[in-house]
Amino acid sequence: MTTVRRAVLTLPAAPLGPDNPLPALRAPAGPGAHAVDARTLAELPRDMARGIGRAPLRSLLPAPVRDGYGRARTPAGLDTIVIENERLRVTVLPGLGGRIHSLHHKPTGRELLYRNPVFQPAAFALNGAWFSGGVEWNIGATGHTTLSCSPLHAATVRAPDGGPMLRLWEWERLRDLPFQVDLWLPEGSDFLYVGVRIRNPHEHPAPVYWWSNIAVPEDRRILAPADAAWHHGYERGLRRVPVPVTEDGTDRTYPLNSTHAADWFYDLAEEQRRWIAALDADGTGLVQTSTDPLRGRKLFVWGTGRGGRRWQEWLTEPGTPGYAEIQAGLARTQLEHLELTGGEEFSWLEAYGPLAADPAAALGDDWPSARADVERSLAGALPRTVVDTAYTAWRESAADAEPDEVLAAGSGWGALEVLRGGHTLPGTPFPEATLGPEQYPWRELLRTGVLPPPAKGAGPGAPLVSGPWRDMLETAPADPSTEYHLGIAQWHAGDRAQAVRSWERGLKEAVVRWPLLYCLAVADREDGHPDRAAERFAEAFADHGGDERNPTTATEGAATSAALGREALLALLAAGLSGRARDLWGRLTEHDRRGGAFRLIEARLLLAEGRRDAARAVFDEGFEVADLREGAEILGELWARLTDEPLPDAYEFRMRPSCARVDSGVRSLP
């Protein structure tokens, strides 16, 4: 019989640490960001171009940036929920985005996924902390979800066949939408069923993004029912290429045949059954299939180049086998967003399980025969009609069922939105009991029309930015705290001039000035005033650092000081004020100066002072920037200004082919 139980998984783990206390006013950016140039966009099919241009993020608000982790790992117990029948054992991490950590096929003793042997956060999620391995649920906007390392609500529910089912649910804050993921194992089944639903409880339409991201060993062949794919790489192009062999004669369905990191979004025909498989040399491995609404299928490879190998090592530990990602999404590519009408939902069913195909056919050079053999094997193991029937049964009998036993708690943001909007969401309760300290001031605003100021010595608190909350802030009594939060909501809405006016009004009366100074500094930088931005960043750091009012906790104060110091130093260097940067450097704590991000800044500062040998010595001594962004080129650019020697492997994180071909990279420091 199928069981659902709590358990603990012990892994070497780096602690997540505190969130960045500064509001995330800037949109995701950087060389690794998904993007296409204007010329490419104009040449794409009209519906694809429309989806790519739909509702781009202006900022990460209201989500916080998560950059408090490091790279020191010690054994730690991670809470898990195990779903098990006589054929499969599924291990889920409810506190880390509901990630499936392991999918173990008991009759063969095979692990069907790439299972990371460590928990090591890295800056791959839209808001920072992310980790590799297993199956993750990406909702929100192009990229890895802001919930990658966040807890979800979890409870048991009755499955369509009467057995136990695990429900995961949460309120996704970038798009302000609730979602659920239901996982169950029918008795005797080799396949895990996953029912997913995204609801729009608002009156207005909402942009929707979803990709189920599955990590598999990279020594596999990836098969999907397509003869063409949309290829996207770090050079930001998007073009349609043949599958499996591209124009250069390389079979790209084998991840290890690619030198550089890239995405292939398979172009499935409308009537085609949706599936993707990763098979080893014996023709066995994992298959994922779904009902038709989950249209897209994708392969991501790191490539065999130096940068891709270094990133693989960075995400786990030396000597660990590499992995690739196969994915399934609502749109053809991850660059697109769909529109969900107010009051409506998207829902579908996925299935994950083992597949055994004829290796001579599935791994052969005849692509139509390879596809056909895998599809026949899938039809024998799990017919399409069985998946469609299971979806109907889930949607009609189980999707709205109320949870039985609560197994884990997520955030209180969903409860706050239900209080505000009066939403009725059968199956996914957000009880008021889940409200916490971050939500209490906003509940008070909702009840009284007044936003209470933060406690003495505490930071300004988490922001909210949606239209209804912005309206309440505009009518609330004005004080520095309310003006701070109102300005953030206005900034998010695109009314930047009004945001600046709100922050300036708040600054006139503020006793604690650094939150408003920081926001005004970001506005100055975005508006092309680097000198004024640098002055304000430095003033914000001084206001916080010289404040005798103790923060609520030492951790909060240290995180704020480090975040403001980092921003101020980078702004001063960008403005050419190396003398001011040196003065500020002397006011950092010794702990901060030893951190990898600050060691990188130190090398830049030394170079700006003309001390090239000292800057080179920083690299020779060694440092690690724990929150280095995906596709970052700063290490290579700085190294190229110090020496003509090849960039050491320890600092090689560049992903673009142009950087791999020309070791000096772009040579333009931000």
C-alpha positions in Angstrom: 0.0 0.0 0.0 1.1 3.6 -0.6 2.3 5.5 2.4 3.2 9.1 3.1 5.5 9.8 6.1 7.9 12.3 7.5 11.6 11.6 7.6 15.0 13.3 7.9 17.7 13.4 5.2 21.2 14.1 6.4 23.5 15.9 3.9 26.6 18.1 4.0 24.8 21.5 3.9 25.6 25.2 3.8 23.2 27.2 5.9 21.0 29.6 4.0 21.7 32.5 6.4 19.7 35.7 6.5 17.9 37.3 3.6 19.3 40.5 2.2 17.4 43.3 4.2 17.5 45.8 1.3 14.4 46.0 -1.0 15.0 44.3 -4.4 14.3 47.4 -6.5 16.2 46.3 -9.6 15.0 43.8 -12.2 17.0 40.6 -12.7 19.9 41.3 -15.0 23.3 40.1 -16.0 25.0 38.1 -18.7 23.2 34.9 -17.7 19.7 36.4 -17.8 17.4 35.0 -20.4 16.9 37.5 -23.2 16.8 37.9 -26.9 17.9 40.9 -29.0 15.4 43.1 -30.8 16.3 41.8 -34.3 15.7 38.2 -33.2 12.4 39.1 -31.6 11.2 40.7 -34.8 11.9 37.5 -36.7 10.0 35.1 -34.4 6.5 33.8 -34.9 4.0 36.5 -33.7 2.5 34.5 -30.8 6.0 33.6 -29.5 7.2 37.2 -29.7 4.0 38.3 -27.9 4.6 35.7 -25.1 8.3 36.8 -24.7 7.2 40.5 -24.4 4.4 39.8 -21.9 4.7 41.5 -18.5 8.5 41.5 -18.0 9.6 42.0 -14.4 10.3 45.5 -13.4 11.9 44.3 -10.2 11.9 41.2 -7.9 9.5 43.0 -5.5 8.1 42.0 -3.1 10.4 38.9 -2.9 13.6 39.4 -0.9 17.1 38.7 -2.3 18.5 35.6 -0.6 22.3 36.0 -0.5 23.2 35.2 3.2 24.6 31.7 2.5 28.2 30.7 2.3 30.1 27.6 1.1 31.1 26.0 4.4 29.1 22.7 4.6 28.5 20.6 7.7 26.2 17.6 8.1 22.6 18.8 8.6 19.2 17.1 8.9 16.8 18.2 6.2 13.1 17.6 6.8 11.6 15.3 4.1 8.3 13.7 3.2 8.5 10.2 1.7 5.9 8.9 -0.6 6.3 5.1 -1.2 4.6 2.1 -2.7 6.0 -1.3 -3.5 7.6 0.1 -6.7 8.8 3.6 -6.1 10.1 5.7 -3.2 9.9 9.5 -3.6 11.7 11.9 -1.3 10.4 15.5 -1.1 11.9 18.5 0.5 8.9 20.6 1.7 11.2 23.3 3.2 13.1 23.8 0.0 10.5 24.6 -2.6 8.9 21.2 -2.5 11.8 19.8 -4.5 11.7 16.1 -5.3 15.2 15.1 -4.1 15.0 11.4 -5.1 12.9 9.1 -7.3 14.1 5.6 -6.5 12.8 2.6 -8.5 12.8 -0.3 -6.0 12.6 -3.4 -8.3 15.8 -2.3 -10.2 17.5 -0.4 -7.4 17.9 2.6 -9.8 17.9 6.3 -8.9 16.0 7.9 -11.8 17.1 11.5 -11.1 20.4 13.2 -10.6 20.5 13.4 -6.8 22.9 16.0 -5.4 24.9 14.6 -2.5 25.2 18.1 -0.9 22.9 21.1 -0.2 24.8 24.0 -1.6 22.9 27.2 -2.4 24.1 29.3 -5.4 22.8 32.5 -7.1 20.7 30.9 -9.8 17.2 31.7 -8.6 15.6 34.9 -9.6 16.2 36.2 -6.1 19.4 34.3 -5.4 19.6 31.1 -3.4 19.0 27.9 -5.5 20.4 24.4 -5.5 20.8 21.7 -8.1 19.3 18.2 -8.4 16.0 16.4 -8.4 12.7 17.9 -9.7 11.8 21.5 -8.9 8.6 23.5 -9.6 9.4 26.8 -11.3 6.6 29.3 -11.1 6.7 33.1 -11.4 8.9 34.4 -14.2 11.6 33.3 -16.5 14.2 31.6 -14.4 14.3 29.6 -11.2 11.5 30.5 -8.8 12.0 32.8 -5.8 10.6 29.8 -3.8 13.6 27.6 -4.6 14.8 27.6 -1.0 11.6 28.5 0.7 9.1 26.4 2.7 5.8 25.3 1.1 2.6 24.3 2.9 2.3 20.5 2.9 -0.4 18.1 4.0 -1.9 14.7 3.2 -5.1 14.6 1.0 -7.1 11.6 -0.2 -5.9 10.7 -3.8 -8.4 9.8 -6.5 -7.9 6.1 -5.9 -8.5 6.5 -2.1 -4.9 6.3 -1.1 -2.8 9.1 0.5 -1.6 12.0 -1.6 0.9 14.7 -0.7 -0.3 18.3 -1.4 2.2 21.2 -1.6 0.9 24.7 -2.0 1.9 28.4 -1.6 1.2 31.9 -2.7 3.7 32.9 -5.4 4.4 36.6 -4.8 6.0 37.8 -8.0 2.7 37.2 -9.9 0.5 37.2 -6.8 -1.0 33.8 -7.6 -1.7 30.6 -5.5 -0.7 27.2 -6.8 -0.7 23.6 -5.7 1.3 20.5 -6.5 -0.4 17.1 -5.7 1.8 14.0 -5.7 0.6 10.4 -5.4 1.6 6.9 -6.2 -1.3 4.6 -7.2 -1.0 1.2 -5.7 1.4 -1.0 -7.8 2.3 1.9 -10.1 5.8 2.5 -11.5 4.8 6.1 -12.1 4.5 9.1 -9.8 1.5 11.2 -10.7 1.7 15.0 -10.2 -1.3 17.2 -10.5 -0.6 20.9 -10.8 -3.0 23.8 -10.6 -2.4 27.6 -10.8 -5.3 29.8 -10.0 -5.9 33.5 -10.7 -8.3 34.7 -7.9 -8.2 38.3 -9.1 -10.5 40.2 -11.6 -7.6 41.1 -13.9 -5.5 38.8 -16.1 -2.2 37.6 -14.9 1.0 36.5 -16.6 1.9 32.8 -15.9 5.1 30.9 -16.1 5.7 27.2 -15.2 8.5 24.8 -15.9 9.0 21.5 -14.1 12.8 21.1 -14.0 14.2 17.6 -13.9 17.9 16.9 -13.2 19.3 13.8 -14.8 22.8 12.4 -15.2 24.5 14.0 -18.2 25.8 10.7 -19.7 22.3 10.0 -21.2 20.6 10.5 -24.5 17.7 12.9 -24.3 14.8 12.1 -26.5 11.6 14.1 -27.2 9.0 13.8 -30.0 10.4 16.7 -32.2 12.4 17.2 -35.4 13.3 20.8 -34.5 14.1 22.9 -31.5 14.5 26.5 -30.6 18.1 27.0 -29.5 19.0 29.6 -26.9 22.4 30.3 -25.5 24.3 32.8 -23.5 24.8 34.9 -26.6 21.1 35.7 -26.3 20.0 34.4 -29.7 17.0 32.3 -30.4 16.8 30.3 -33.6 15.1 27.2 -34.9 17.5 24.3 -35.5 17.1 20.6 -36.6 17.0 17.8 -34.1 19.0 15.7 -33.3 21.9 16.8 -35.5 22.5 20.5 -35.8 24.1 22.4 -38.8 27.6 21.6 -37.6 27.0 17.9 -37.7 26.8 17.4 -34.0 24.1 15.2 -32.3 22.9 17.5 -29.6 20.7 14.9 -27.9 23.8 13.8 -26.1 24.6 16.5 -23.5 28.3 15.7 -23.5 28.5 16.5 -27.2 28.1 20.2 -26.4 31.0 22.5 -25.5 29.0 25.4 -24.3 26.0 25.8 -22.0 22.7 26.1 -24.0 19.0 25.4 -24.1 17.1 23.4 -26.7 13.3 23.9 -26.6 11.8 21.1 -28.6 9.1 22.1 -31.1 6.3 19.6 -30.4 3.4 19.3 -32.9 0.0 20.2 -31.5 -1.4 16.7 -31.7 1.8 15.0 -30.4 1.8 13.3 -27.0 3.9 15.3 -24.6 7.0 13.5 -23.2 10.7 13.6 -22.7 13.1 10.9 -21.7 16.7 10.5 -20.6 18.1 7.0 -21.4 21.5 5.4 -20.6 23.6 3.1 -22.8 21.2 0.2 -21.9 18.2 2.1 -23.2 16.8 2.5 -19.6 16.2 5.7 -17.6 13.6 8.2 -16.8 10.6 9.4 -18.8 8.3 12.3 -18.0 4.9 12.7 -19.7 1.9 14.9 -19.2 -1.5 15.9 -20.4 -1.5 18.3 -23.3 -1.6 21.8 -21.6 2.0 21.2 -20.5 3.2 21.8 -24.0 6.9 22.7 -23.9 9.9 20.3 -23.5 13.5 21.4 -23.0 17.1 20.2 -22.7 19.6 22.3 -20.8 23.3 21.4 -20.9 26.3 22.9 -19.1 28.7 21.9 -21.8 32.1 20.4 -21.5 34.0 23.8 -21.6 35.9 25.1 -18.6 33.0 27.4 -17.4 30.4 24.7 -17.5 32.6 22.2 -15.7 33.4 24.8 -13.0 29.8 25.6 -12.4 29.0 21.9 -12.1 31.7 21.6 -9.5 30.5 24.8 -7.8 27.0 23.4 -7.3 28.1 20.1 -5.7 31.6 18.9 -4.9 34.7 17.7 -6.9 34.4 14.2 -8.3 30.6 14.2 -8.5 29.2 13.2 -11.9 27.7 16.0 -13.9 24.0 16.5 -14.8 21.8 17.9 -17.5 18.2 19.3 -17.1 15.1 18.1 -19.0 12.1 20.3 -18.5 8.4 20.6 -19.2 6.5 23.9 -19.4 3.3 25.7 -20.3 4.9 27.6 -23.2 7.2 26.5 -26.1 10.1 28.3 -24.5 11.1 29.6 -21.1 11.2 33.1 -22.5 7.4 33.2 -22.9 4.6 33.8 -20.4 1.0 32.9 -20.9 -2.0 35.0 -19.9 -4.4 33.6 -17.3 -7.8 35.3 -17.2 -9.2 36.5 -13.9 -11.1 33.9 -12.0 -9.7 31.0 -14.2 -7.0 28.4 -13.7 -4.4 26.3 -15.5 -4.2 22.7 -14.5 -2.6 19.5 -15.8 -1.2 16.1 -14.8 2.4 14.9 -15.1 3.8 11.4 -14.6 7.4 10.4 -13.8 8.7 6.9 -14.0 11.2 4.3 -15.4 11.4 3.5 -19.1 13.1 0.7 -20.9 13.6 0.9 -24.6 15.5 -1.0 -27.2 19.0 0.5 -27.0 19.8 -0.3 -30.6 16.8 1.8 -31.8 16.6 4.5 -29.0 20.3 5.2 -29.2 20.7 4.7 -32.9 21.4 7.3 -35.7 17.9 6.9 -37.2 16.0 9.6 -35.2 12.5 8.8 -36.4 13.1 5.2 -35.4 14.5 6.2 -32.0 11.6 8.5 -31.3 9.1 5.8 -32.4 10.7 3.1 -30.2 10.6 5.3 -27.1 7.0 6.3 -27.8 6.0 2.6 -28.1 7.8 1.8 -24.9 6.0 4.7 -23.1 2.6 3.6 -24.6 3.2 0.1 -23.2 4.3 1.3 -19.7 1.8 4.2 -19.4 -0.8 4.7 -22.2 -1.8 8.2 -23.0 -5.4 7.4 -22.1 -4.4 6.4 -18.6 -2.8 9.8 -18.0 -5.8 11.7 -19.4 -8.1 9.6 -17.2 -6.0 10.1 -14.1 -6.1 13.9 -14.7 -9.9 13.9 -15.0 -10.2 11.8 -11.8 -7.8 14.1 -9.9 -9.5 17.3 -11.1 -13.0 16.1 -10.4 -12.5 14.2 -7.1 -9.3 15.3 -5.4 -8.0 18.8 -6.5 -10.5 20.6 -4.3 -10.4 18.2 -1.4 -9.4 19.7 1.9 -6.2 18.6 3.5 -6.2 15.9 6.2 -3.0 16.0 8.3 -0.8 19.1 8.0 2.9 18.1 7.6 4.7 21.4 7.1 3.9 25.1 7.0 4.8 27.6 4.4 4.7 31.4 4.7 2.0 33.7 6.0 1.7 35.8 2.8 -1.1 33.7 1.4 -3.1 34.1 4.6 -2.7 37.8 4.3 -3.9 37.9 0.7 -6.9 35.8 1.6 -7.7 38.2 4.4 -7.4 41.2 2.1 -9.2 39.7 -1.0 -11.7 37.4 0.7 -10.6 34.7 -1.8 -12.2 31.2 -1.6 -9.6 28.6 -2.6 -10.9 25.1 -2.1 -8.2 22.6 -1.3 -5.5 25.2 -0.5 -6.3 26.8 2.8 -4.3 29.8 4.0 -5.4 30.1 7.6 -4.8 33.2 9.6 -2.9 31.2 12.1 0.0 31.1 9.6 0.5 34.8 9.8 3.9 35.8 11.3 5.8 38.9 12.3 6.4 39.9 8.7 2.7 40.0 8.0 1.5 41.6 11.3 2.1 45.3 10.3 0.2 44.7 7.0 -2.7 43.1 8.8 -2.8 46.2 11.0 -2.9 48.4 7.9 -5.7 46.3 6.5 -7.7 46.5 9.8 -7.1 50.1 10.8 -5.8 52.0 7.8 -2.5 52.7 9.6 0.8 51.0 9.0 2.6 50.8 12.3 6.2 51.9 12.3 8.9 49.2 13.0 10.1 48.6 16.5 12.9 50.7 17.8 16.1 49.4 16.2 14.4 47.1 13.8 14.6 47.3 10.0 11.8 48.7 7.9 10.1 45.3 7.3 9.1 43.4 4.2 7.4 45.4 1.5 4.1 44.7 -0.4 3.6 46.3 -3.8 0.4 45.1 -5.5 -2.3 47.6 -6.4 -4.6 47.1 -3.4 -1.8 47.5 -0.9 -0.5 50.6 -2.8 -3.9 52.1 -2.6 -4.0 51.5 1.2 -0.6 53.1 1.7 -1.6 56.2 -0.3 -4.5 56.8 2.1 -2.6 55.9 5.3 -1.3 58.6 7.6 2.1 59.7 6.3 5.2 59.0 8.3 8.7 58.0 7.2 7.9 54.3 7.4 4.7 54.6 5.3 6.5 56.9 2.8 9.3 54.3 2.5 6.8 51.5 1.7 4.6 53.7 -0.5 7.7 54.6 -2.6 8.6 51.0 -3.0 5.1 50.2 -4.3 5.1 53.2 -6.6 8.6 52.2 -7.9 7.3 48.7 -8.6 4.3 50.1 -10.5 6.6 52.1 -12.8 5.9 55.5 -11.3 9.5 56.2 -10.4 9.2 60.0 -10.1 6.4 59.7 -7.6 8.4 57.0 -5.7 11.4 59.5 -5.4 9.0 62.2 -4.1 7.6 59.8 -1.5 11.1 58.8 -0.3 12.2 62.4 -0.2 9.2 63.3 1.9 9.9 60.5 4.3 13.6 61.5 4.6 12.7 64.9 5.9 11.2 63.5 9.1 13.2 60.2 9.4 15.2 59.4 12.5 16.5 56.2 10.9 17.5 57.4 7.5 19.4 54.6 5.8 16.3 52.8 4.3 15.2 55.9 2.4 18.7 56.9 1.5 19.3 53.5 0.0 16.1 53.7 -2.1 17.1 57.2 -3.3 20.6 56.0 -4.2 19.2 53.2 -6.4 16.9 55.7 -8.1 19.9 58.0 -8.8 21.9 55.1 -10.2 19.0 54.0 -12.4 18.5 57.6 -13.6 22.2 57.9 -14.6 23.6 59.9 -11.7 26.5 57.8 -10.5 28.2 60.4 -8.3 25.0 61.3 -6.4 24.1 57.6 -6.1 27.6 56.9 -4.6 27.2 59.7 -2.1 23.8 58.5 -1.0 24.9 54.8 -0.7 27.8 55.9 1.4 25.6 58.1 3.6 23.2 55.2 4.1 26.1 53.0 5.2 27.3 55.7 7.6 23.8 56.2 9.0 23.4 52.5 9.8 27.0 51.9 11.0 27.0 54.9 13.3 23.6 54.2 14.8 23.7 53.4 18.5 20.1 52.0 18.4 20.8 48.3 18.4 19.0 46.3 15.8 16.4 43.8 16.8 19.0 41.0 16.4 22.7 41.0 15.8 22.1 38.9 12.6 19.8 41.5 11.1 22.2 44.3 11.9 25.2 42.5 10.5 23.4 41.6 7.3 22.2 45.2 6.8 25.7 46.6 7.4 27.3 44.1 4.9 24.6 44.8 2.3 24.9 48.6 2.5 28.7 48.4 2.6 28.8 46.3 -0.5 26.5 48.6 -2.4 28.4 51.7 -1.3 31.8 50.4 -2.3 30.6 49.3 -5.8 28.9 52.7 -6.3 32.0 54.6 -5.2 34.2 52.6 -7.5 31.8 53.0 -10.4 31.9 56.8 -9.8 35.8 56.8 -9.8 35.9 57.7 -6.1 38.6 55.3 -5.0 39.7 57.5 -2.1 36.2 57.5 -0.6 36.0 53.8 -1.2 39.2 53.2 0.7 37.9 55.2 3.7 34.7 53.2 3.7 36.6 50.0 3.4 38.3 50.8 6.7 34.9 51.0 8.4 33.9 47.5 7.5 34.0 44.7 10.0 36.9 42.3 9.8 34.4 39.5 9.2 33.0 41.3 6.1 36.4 42.1 4.7 37.3 38.4 4.8 34.2 37.5 2.8 34.6 36.4 -0.8 32.4 39.2 -2.3 34.4 41.8 -0.4 37.7 40.2 -1.4 36.7 40.7 -5.0 35.8 44.3 -4.2 39.2 44.7 -2.5 41.0 43.6 -5.7 39.0 46.1 -7.7 39.8 48.8 -5.2 43.5 48.0 -5.3 43.4 48.1 -9.1 41.7 51.5 -9.0 44.4 52.8 -6.7 47.1 51.6 -9.2 48.3 48.8 -7.0 48.2 46.0 -9.6 50.5 43.6 -7.8 48.5 43.8 -4.6 45.3 43.2 -6.6 46.9 40.2 -8.2 47.9 38.9 -4.8 44.2 38.8 -3.8 43.6 36.3 -6.6 46.7 34.3 -5.7 45.6 34.0 -2.1 42.3 32.7 -3.3 38.7 33.7 -2.6 35.2 32.4 -3.4 32.2 34.7 -4.1 29.4 32.6 -2.7 26.6 34.5 -4.5 28.3 34.8 -7.9 25.5 35.1 -10.5 24.9 32.5 -13.2 26.9 33.6 -16.3 29.0 36.1 -14.4 32.1 37.4 -16.2 33.4 39.8 -13.6 36.2 37.5 -12.4 37.5 37.0 -16.0 37.3 40.7 -16.8 39.2 41.8 -13.7 41.8 39.1 -14.2 42.4 40.3 -17.8 43.2 43.8 -16.5 45.8 42.3 -14.1 47.7 39.9 -16.3 47.8 38.2 -19.7 48.0 34.8 -18.1 45.1 32.4 -18.7 42.4 32.6 -16.1 42.8 29.9 -13.4 40.2 27.2 -13.3 39.0 28.3 -9.9 37.8 31.6 -11.3 36.5 30.4 -14.6 32.7 30.8 -14.6 32.2 32.4 -18.0 29.6 30.7 -20.1 29.5 32.6 -23.4 31.4 31.1 -26.3 33.0 34.5 -27.1 34.6 34.5 -23.7 35.8 31.0 -24.1 37.4 31.8 -27.4 39.0 35.1 -26.2 40.4 34.5 -22.7 40.5 38.3 -21.9 36.7 38.4 -22.2 34.9 41.7 -22.6 37.2 43.8 -20.3 34.4 46.2 -19.2 33.8 46.2 -15.5 30.4 47.3 -14.3 
